[in-house]
Amino acid sequence: MRIATWSALTLASLLALSACKPGDEKVTRAADASAPASTETSAAPSGGKAFDIESVPTSNVTLGEFPYITLPTGYSSRSFSTETKDFARFPFWVKGESHWVEGKMYLATFGAESGKSMSEYEVRKSFDVLVQQMGGQKISEEKISGDAIKGWGEEITQGFVDGLGDVYNKPATTYLIRRADGNIWIHLVVSGVGSYVIAKEKAFEATATP
């Protein structure tokens, strides 16, 4: 009798569980549908929106000769190396991504002159104001990932050593002066010294002949 009663109870329990399964599946599906999407797939680089060059107004400010800028008073490149490349490319860091720009390049390292102490704040502030006067904007300021730097290869880490700066430990600031005659890009890194790259964007013109 006990066996019969136990079997009946077991059968009833199984039938109850079976009846609950469809409802459970609906609840699970509803919960899955309402769950937020994974940030790994929905987030833009560096957690923000992707850069839109159209968001930067076009500058009509009259500029001087390339490389267009002078350093703040008390700073110079006299004790360091500078270089001009008639045509090259450089990965300006913009919102978590390398933005490759081709054109004429100027790269330099600079420091404080005798009797002057190096001030990272003063240098950054000077570049901010200078770019504003040129009709441009600061569009990014963040540390570059090690994987990105490694991916650039020696073309950049060695070929631009005079202007690249300590990107392994310090954030890079990127400025853009958008112009109808060719955009101007500036890469700035400041540590014990300052380093910068200025690019005047232009298309490649083939001059070699067969």
Summary of the structure (lengths in Angstrom):
residues: 210
radius of gyration: 29.2
end to end distance: 103.5
largest distance: 105.3
contacts: 534
relative contact order: 0.16
helix: 34%
strand: 29%
